[in-house]
Amino acid sequence: MSKTESSWKTESHELFDGDCKVLRTNQNGDVYQLHVWVKEEKKLYRKSLRTKHLDTALSKGKEEYINIMSPVNSGKKIFSDDVTTVSKRFLDWKYEDIKSGTIVRTRHVTINTHIQHMLRYLHRDMKVGDIHTGTFLGYFNWRKDGDSSVKETTVSGEYSTIRMFIKYCHREGLTDISADRIGIRKLDRVKLQTNVRRDTFTEEEWERLYKGMRSFCAKKNCGNDKEYYERQIFRNYILGLANTGMRTGELQQLQSRDIIDYRKTDDYGKTKEVVFLQVRAETSKVRKDRRLFCRESVCFRRTEEISINCGADELVFADYKGKRLSERKKKAF
């Protein structure tokens, strides 16, 4: 025992070639303490052995040391970081998926939003190691208390991100809890499926939409030729979304070369024209190629007739300068 150690230690016993020590200190009196230097994390693990009997303390010390080193040898951490620190590393890790093309930038923004909700729920300074199977059971009610308009589909998406975060923590050795053991409130699947109706229209809603867009694009309601042109493009873009079911980002990035062809089809005895389209993997949220039919060709035919951007690599629904319609313009429209 060094002079420095002897100033605060009254007794010290080394175990496992000095990797851990059972000792008494001036502060703790006759109760034995355990000190283990975890070199992988460069931190000292301290714990009271809650006994004044040396043989009992040595036995407990050996058992505790084995319990500590077992997860360490498996690559797990003993000292837990707070959720805010770990969430930053998690988001940085997910950001790499943008570079590799696994996810799109807007998906990362959504994940970040979900994580911020989770951090507020956990009070930000909570240790990852303190997360247990029941930690998120109150999450749904907490979200509804904070915003009564939040939909179950929204919370369902947040649950998916939370599980993704827990899976990351478990893989990094920050928690013993695996994602599948995290308890969450069971959401009504029938209700979730019913909520998908927000992406579809009734016949009455569809009629109101296309008639309203017709009035919106009337030349008398436009200040100049540029506004008239961009309103026409925006109208066809909205009708294209409604007729294809494509994601907004997919349709915004659709190029002329992605229109494969126009085809005639029979619709209850009437000849109807549909459009065969391709969605390229680099423009898809899920990064997969796919092909689909648009049940109405008119919005694409009309765009081709008026478009001043006709190159194969030009955007189908572009503004006056050939660029994607900005969020500012879409909100203004």
Secondary structure, 3 states (H helix, E strand, C coil): CCHHHHCCEEEEEEECCCCEEEEEECCCCCCCEEEEEECCCCEEEEEECCCCCHHHHHHHHHHHHHHHHHHHHCCCCCCCCEHHHHHHHHHHHHHHHHHHCCCCHHHHHHHHHHHHHHHHHHCCCCEHHHCCCCCCCCHHHHHHHHCCCCCHHHHHHHHHHHHHHHHHHHHCCCCCCCHHHCCCCCCCHHHHHHHHHHHCCCHHHHHHHHHHHHHHCCHHHCCCHHHHHHHHHHHHHHHHHHHHCCCHHHHHCCEHHHEEEEEEEEECCEEEEEEEEEECHHHCCCCCCEEEEECCCHHHHHHHHHCCCCCCCCECCECCCCCECCHHHHHHC
